[in-house]
């Protein structure tokens, strides 16, 4: 498989299982970063050492059922593809909560696993071009990363809002981000924490004169 994979990890019970799932679908270049100071730091390391031009960045707590390599290569055969992901929005305002966009702007589909083990599929809207993508799974190319400096955001801390920052940079640089079908389940609960609010305020102030973004 000519795609590199990277995981910013700290819970072994999750990332060991995901690594096994990636190997099952044919992945050979898999990096697991366990000592990063932030998710941006981890993703920069992954991009730097990736063996292939296309790189898939994943949350560690994913159950990856199916991965369409041909579809991904098809998108990146176009020079203007920025990031691919499973969910996002065609509208973004200063709140920066993509999932709270008006329903008609939401795009994509993602499975979730509740703490009790119950599985559910969340369908947000038709797969399409979007302004920003959720970070549960992000696929891009080294060329896009080099052009946009997508994961260069030294003022952001920890593990929040890197996805909005990176995919919005690609959008504003002229690349097109898309949601694509991907059979996966996410164990994350979507809970916020203090650093989430700090990073949201940083990005909101940065782009305030330009809001809202819409396609």
Steps between C-alpha positions, in 0.01 A plus 500: 500500500648833393360699788676576829310493829566686822345490846552739789457253785505460875260211574659172404178299507368720218799556273617138503159393372495773234850406384381142453200619299726713278726202436192294409407745222856492364668799665876465530618849598343562842639748752380517859612809692461460876717778644379810317437822690201576276314343211659758269844385613402138438360570155806697396718203599275263306507716188877538516564125514215373281625281215215583263369827361147443630469490879204397714487641854274310741369521853615200698146405611368404156363167385594504132286256305568593137739734319456592133855558376393538135254777585765688697754481219230618259444816704870573525546453126336844490746776578255700711405241765591618849370270772261205502299398805178339611301800629499876475308809396462735207438789743716622789448797728692635799354232730719245316272211594458338159236252624274791600491643148157529339391152399509575129875567519605185687674224306622145551443200720673352805431204725523535878532247781345595833663403834246218533617358167196608302581599142329774304548663160479878482418621149553874480428570135603419141870446439635819344760771499520667842673791671633296794516138610482317829836362610401142582659407166682740269670408173723739308821513299847617584469761226190649666670501840805673358294764320255575781718432807177347627640360822712805579304674776735571792238701688263202528548275800430136568267294285212726397402699189797382295247358249310827452828691477659263247204449269402867507856591398471264203164650403632856519809406299276389213488125557172310517412286800253214463307253711518145368334172606714308747382207708621576852381534857632751752509440875538871579222675690567849364545654845670837528769607745656835604764495224219447246356840590844665501577376149154592375549859616841516329366384163180703526693823557743415220230475234229722654486758215452219246215308662285333391667272248254336263497291181 
